[in-house]
Amino acid sequence: MIIYNVTVNVEEEIHADWIVWMKEVHIPAVMNTGVFIENKICKVLSTTEDETGHTYAVQYTCLSMEDLENYQQNHAPRLQKEHLDRYQGKFVAFRTLLEVI
């Protein structure tokens, strides 16, 4: 299994709206692609003293790299654009792929 992990740091001013939007709109939209079998959103607790905002790891699990490639080619651009359009300049994100062993 593959975990597609998106780590996002959001600014304080959008934090409350971002959490609601992620839980009610974005994550359900990602899951509705049919690619992923599970998801979770985790608050990162180990941050540096000078870090501002709130950091989360949003994890989506799929069965194979082929499934993930399908998501990245056919769904990710649209879903990432929706996120960017809504919160542009108010977050930073990076993506990591993990393999469950």
N, C-alpha and C positions, 0 to 999 in steps of 0.2 A: 504494500500500500504506500501511497505517496501523500505527504502532507504539504500543501501549498500554504505557506505562512506569510502573512502580510503584517509587518510591524509598522505601526502608524503612531506618530506623535502629533497630537492635536493641541492647538492653542486653547487656553482657558476660556476665552470668550465664545468659542463654538462648542465646547466640550459637551454640555448638556444636550444640545440639539444633535450633535454628531452621534452620541450614543443611541438616542431614540431613532434617528434615521437609519443607522446601521442595523439595529435590531428589527425595525418594522419595515424597512424598504430594501436596503442594499443586500444584506445577507439573505433574506428570502428570495430576492431576484437572482443571486448567484446560485442558490440551491435549486431554483426553478429551471436552471439550465439542464438539470438531469445528470450532470457530470459528477457531482460530489455526493458522497453517501453520509457525510457527517460534517458538522462545523462546531466551532467554539470560539468565543471571544474571551481573552484573558487580559487582565490589567497587569502590566509589568511593574513589579514591586522594586526591583533592583535598579535604581536610577542613580545618576551622579548628582552631587549637591547642586551644581550649577544648571542642571537641566530644568527647563520650564515646560509647562503644559502637562499633558497626560499621555502616557504611552500604553498602547495595546498591541497584543499579538492576536490577529484574527487568523484562525486555522481552518482550512478546508481539506477534508480527506477524500481521495479518490482511489480507485483500485489499481490504476496503471499510469505510466508515463504517456501512453497513447490517449487516455482520457484527459490528462492535463493538457496535452498538446491541442486536443480538440477545443478545450475551454479557451486556451490562449489564442487560438486562431479565430474562433467563431463567436466568442462571447466577451472576452476580457476587454477589448478595445472600447466597446460601447459602455460597459459597466464602469470601467476606470474613468471614462470621459464624464459620466454622470457625477461621479465623486469629485472629480477635478472641477467641473463647472460649479458645483454647489459650494465647495470649500477652498477654492483656489487661493493660494498664498497663506493659508491658515493651518497647513499640515505638512509634514514630511513623511514619506513612506519608503520602505524597501521590502523586497520580496526574497524569500528563501525557500528552497525545496529541501524536504526531508524525506528519507526513506525509512519506513517502519521495518525494523529487523527482528 
